[in-house]
């Protein structure tokens, strides 16, 4: 811990060293605190502290060594000495200590600053590395997600192609079963259903994913708002739209008419009751509308082939 730039360990080392030196002088030498010994025994602690901790601690060591040397131990001026020689002899050692502490301390401080700069640069590099690693992980996850989506779209396209090729060899009931496979592949709904219009009433024909506890209506009469919007107004409803949500109530998230484009007749309704949160977006809503048109066209063509294959006397007038 450092207080005012002075480290506690430096203070402890200075006091222990000088205390031991003064005790040694007191008990085993003449008690003049090594005034006439060269080099002076206080030099090591000044040099060590300055080189190890820096300028502030080195100056403290020099000041403490000066106090230990001179307090109560100032030698008298001899007759042969003038005032200048006496003063120079008195302060020569302390001044040398302060100069050495300043030089070595500044060298040490420069090393400390360089070390701190390198440590800061290392921390910055580690933070950048962590950021890049996180970004790489996100990009990798996004890439994998895109690859999965592309593969899914490819499978969807292949499924649609296979179903489209087989539609011309199926009757109307088989067409409905085939196109429902396309709905599962393209939209990935959790629950969906197909209703056919019979005498101004929508009746469920196929339901996928419905559970026993579900309370979805199996019949929609002409006086219901859902019937009027989908069949009457021929609109695609989406629960994300506030007006459409009121029409759908709790019956689903998407609903659209199955309509013969040539005659304008409405054949039924495709409805999705449950869909993943991330799957309900603008592109899928547009895809849902296209699916409704495609299912209607496939069903109408199948019905026309059935009628054409019937004997003339059984064909509708």
N, C-alpha and C positions, 0 to 999 in steps of 0.2 A: 504494500500500500504506500502511496506517495502523497505527502501533504506539503503544499507550497513547493512542489518540485523536489522534495527531499524524501528519500525512501527510508522506511523504518529500519530495514536491514542494514543500510549504510550507517545510520546513527549508532546502531548496536555494535557494528564492527569497529567503528571509530573509538567508541568509549571502551570497548573491551581491550583493543590493542593499546591505546594510550594508558589505560589504567594498569595493564600488565607492565608496560615499559616504566611507568613512574614507580610502581611497587618494586620492580627489579632495581631501579636506581636508588630507591630509598633504603632497601635492605642490603644491597651488595656493593653499591658504589658510593661516591662522595656526596650524593644528593644535589648536584648542580644540574641535574636533568640533561646530562650528556652534552653540556654546552660546548665543550672543547673536542667532542668526538666528531670525526669526519670520515665518511658521510654520516650525517646525523641519523640516529635510529628512527626518527619520526618520518623520514622520507618514504619508506615502504607503504605506510597506510595512506599517505597522500596520493602517491602514484597509483596504488591499487584501487582506491575508491574512485578517483577521476577516470581511470581507464575502464572501470567496470560499470559505473553508473552515470557518468556525465559531468557537466560543468558545475551544476548546483551542488551536487554531493561532494565533488572535489574541492570546491571553495569552502564548504563546511568543514571538510577534513583539514584544509590548510588553516582555517581560522581556529579550529579546536587545537591543532598542534601548536599554533602560535601562542594561544592562551596557556596551554600546558607548559610551554617553554618559558614564557616571560612573567606570568602572574606570580608575584612574590619571589621572582628569581632574576630580577634585573641586576646585572653585575655593576659594581661601582666604576666610575671613570678613573683611569690611572693618570698619574701626573704627566706621563709621556704622550698621552693622547689629546688631540684637540677635539672640539665638539663634533666636527664632521666625521673624523675617523671613528669616534665613539658611536655616533648615530648609525653610520654605515655598518659597523660591526654588529650593532644590536639588531638591525632589521634585515641584514643580508639573507639570512636563512629563511625568515618568514616570506620575504618578497620572492625568493626562489620557489618556495612552495606554492604561492599563489600563481606565479607564472606557469609553473609546471601543471598545476591543476586546471588552469584555463586552457592551455594548449591541448593536453590530453583529453580534457573534458569535451572540448569542441570537436575533436576527432571522433570521440565516442558518440556525441550527439548526432554528427553527420551519419555515422553508421546506423544509429537508431532510426533516423529519418528515412534513410534508404531502406532499412528493413520494414518500416511501417508502410512505405510506398509499395514495396514488393508484396507485402501481405495484403494491402488493399487491392492491388492489381490481381492477386491470386483469388481473392474473394469475388471480385467482379467477374473474373474468368469462370469461376465455378458457378456463379449465378447465371451467366450467359449460357454455360454448358447445360445447366438444369433447364433453362428456358428453351434452348434448342432441343433438348431431349424430350421435353413435354410437347413442344410443337411437332416434333417428328412422330411422337406417339399418336397425336391427334390426326396428323396427315395420314399415317398408316391405317388408323381406324377408319378414317373417311374413305381411303382407297379401298379397303376391304369391303366397306359398306357399299361403295359404288360398284365394285366388282360383283357383289351379291345381287345388287339391283339389276345390273346389266344381264347377269346370268338369268335372273328371274324374268326379265323382260324377254330374253331370248326364248326361254321355255314357254312364256305366254304366247309369243308370236308363233312358235312351232305348234302349240296346242290349237291356237285359233286357225292356223293353216290346215291342220289335220281335220278339225271339226268342219271347216268350210268345205273341204273336199268331199266329206261324207254326207253333207246335208242334202245333196241332190239325190241320194239313194235312200232317204228316210221319209217316214210319214210325219204328220204334224206332231204327234205325241213324242216320237223319237227326237225330233228337232228340238223340242223344249228341253228334253233331258240333256241333249248334247250342248246346247248353248248355256245351260246352267253350269256346266264344267268350265266354260269360258269365263263366266262371271266369277267363279271361285278362283281361277287362275289370275285374271286381270285385276280384280278389285280386292281380293283377299278378305272378303267379309267374314265376320263371325256368324252372322245370321242374315238370311235373305229369303225372299219369297217371290213367286210369280202369280199374279191374279189374271183370270180371263173374264171378259165381259159377257154376261149372259142375261139378256132381257133387262137391261138397265141396272144390273147388279154385278158388282165385282166379287168373284168367288175365288178363294185361294186354290191354285192348281198344284203348285210345288212349293214346299217349305224346307229350307235347309237350316240346321242348327237350332231349331226351336226346342225349348225345354218344356217339361211338363208344367212348370210353374209359370211359364210365360202366358200373358193374357192378350196376345195380339189378336186383332179382329180377323176372323176368317171370311167375313162378308162386309162389304161396304155398299150401302144403298145410295141412291141418287141424291138423297137429302143431306148426306154428310159433306162436311167441308172438304175433306180429302178427295172424295169423288168429284166434287164440283171443280176443284183446282186441277186435278190430274186429268180427268176424263173430259170435263166440260171445257176448261180453259186450255187444256193440253200443255201444261207447264211441268217442268222438272223442279221438284221441291227439294230444298236442302235445309237441314236443321240449323245451319250456321246463319241463315237468314231469319230475322225475327218474325216476319210475316209468314214464312213457310213453316217455322217452328210451331206457330199457332195452328196451322192446318194439320201438321203431322202429329201434334200432341205427343203421346208416348209410343206412337206406332212405328217409329224408325228415324233414320237420319237422312235417307235419300229415297225419293219416289219419282218415277217417271212413266209417261204413257207409252204403250206399244201401239204405234199408229201406222196404218197403210198410207204411205206417202202419195200413192197414185189416186186413191179414192177419198182420202181424208178420214176414213173410218178408224175408230179407236178399238183395238182388239183386247186390250187389257192393261196391266200395270206391273212394272218391276219395282220392288221395294227392298231396301237394305235396312234391316232393323239394328244391326250392331256392326261397327267398323272401328278399327284401330284409330286412336287419336291422331297419329301422324299420317294416316292415310286419307283423312278428310281435308283435302286441299283443292285448289282451283283446277289443277290438271285432272285429278280423279273425278271431279264433278263433271268436267267436260267429257271425260272418257265414259262416265256413266250414261250421259245423254246419247253418245254414239252407240253404246251397247244396246240401249233401248231401241234405237232405229234399226240396228242390225238384227236383233232378235225378231222384231216385227217383220222385216223383209224376209228373213228365213222362214218364219211361220207362214206368211202369206204365200210364198213360193211353194212350200210344201202342201198347203191347202189347195193351191191351184193344180198341182200335179195329181193330187188325190182325186179332185173333181174331173180332171181330164181322163184319168184312168177308169172312172166309173162308166158303166153302160149308159147309153144316151138316155134311156127311159128313167134312170135313177138320178140324173144330174138335176140340180136345182134350176128352176125356171129363171 
